[in-house]
Amino acid sequence: MEARTKISKIHGIAPSEARNPGVSLKAFPRITFHLSLKGDKEMDYRIVEKEAFTVIGKSIQVTCEDGEHTRQIPNFWEKCQMAPLPS
C-alpha cells in the first residue's frame, strides 16, 4: 500500500491537509507484549528407574516474513516423518 493511501486511510484526510494548523491526527502507542510463565499448578511425580534410551533431535531455522513459517514447519514435519530413523 502506498504511503499516501495509508495516511488517508488511518487519519481520514489527505497528506497535504495534515500539515494545516489545527488538524487532528491519530497517534498510536508503541505495541508491546508481555509474556508471563509460572508454575503455579501442583504436580505429583515420582522417580522411576528406566533402561537407557536414545533421544534424537532435528532442528530448522524458519522466518516469519510473509508467513513463510506456515509453509516451512509443516514441510519439515513431513520430511521428518518420511525419513528413516538412524539405528
C-alpha positions in Angstrom: 0.0 0.0 0.0 1.3 3.4 -0.9 2.2 5.8 1.9 -0.4 8.4 0.8 -3.1 5.8 0.8 -2.1 4.6 4.3 -2.2 8.2 5.7 -5.6 8.8 4.2 -7.0 5.5 5.5 -5.6 6.0 9.0 -6.3 9.7 9.5 -9.2 10.2 7.2 -7.5 13.1 5.4 -5.1 13.7 2.6 -1.4 14.1 3.5 -1.4 17.7 2.2 -4.2 18.5 4.7 -2.3 17.0 7.6 0.1 20.0 7.5 -2.7 22.5 8.2 -2.8 24.1 11.6 -5.4 22.7 14.0 -5.8 19.4 12.1 -6.2 16.4 14.5 -4.1 13.3 13.7 -4.3 9.9 15.3 -1.4 8.7 17.4 -0.8 5.0 18.1 1.2 3.9 21.2 4.1 1.6 20.6 3.0 -2.1 20.7 4.4 -4.1 23.5 3.9 -7.7 24.6 4.3 -9.2 28.0 4.5 -13.0 28.4 4.4 -14.4 31.9 5.1 -18.1 32.5 4.6 -19.5 36.0 4.4 -22.9 37.6 1.5 -22.4 39.9 -0.2 -25.8 39.4 0.7 -28.7 41.7 2.1 -31.8 40.1 2.5 -35.2 41.6 5.7 -37.0 40.5 7.8 -40.0 41.3 11.3 -41.1 40.4 11.4 -44.2 38.3 14.4 -46.1 37.2 14.4 -46.8 33.4 16.8 -48.5 31.0 18.9 -46.2 28.8 17.4 -44.9 25.7 18.4 -42.7 22.8 16.9 -39.3 22.1 17.1 -37.9 18.5 16.6 -34.2 17.7 16.3 -32.3 14.5 16.1 -28.5 14.0 15.5 -26.0 11.3 15.6 -22.2 11.2 12.5 -20.5 9.9 11.5 -17.0 9.1 8.1 -15.4 9.9 8.4 -13.0 6.9 5.4 -13.2 4.6 4.1 -16.1 6.7 6.9 -18.3 5.4 7.0 -20.3 8.6 3.5 -21.6 8.0 4.9 -23.5 5.0 8.3 -24.3 6.3 7.2 -26.0 9.5 4.7 -28.5 8.0 7.2 -29.4 5.3 9.8 -30.0 7.9 7.5 -32.3 9.9 6.5 -34.2 6.7 10.2 -34.8 5.8 10.9 -36.0 9.4 8.0 -38.5 9.3 9.1 -39.9 5.9 12.9 -40.1 6.8 14.1 -43.4 8.3 15.3 -43.3 11.9 19.0 -43.9 12.4 20.0 -47.2 14.0 
